[in-house]
């Protein structure tokens, strides 16, 4: 997910999800179990930006989350600092809960 800035007075975001998550020929419920948590995770980041909880500094070395300033991890690939960052903990933590609430609501549970 990227924050594209304000365009015509509206804040814009782009979410790109790898198409391999939506494997053709796989049962729809299985595809949704892969896709929806990823989408929910990225939408948590959108919420963080919209509520001014998350702010990226122009130096690309730090960010602010809920009033505290953090250094950006050097890499997003297998980096414990990335997975332990508070904005990612919130997004990963909420993703499956949002998916579960959606799926239960969809199925009338």
ABEGO torsion letter per residue (X at the ends): XBBAEBBGGBBBBBBBBBAAABBBGBBAAAAAAAAAAAAAAAAAAAAAAAAGABBBBAAGABBBBGGBBBBBBABABGBAAAAABAAAAAAAAAAAAAAAAAAAAAAGX
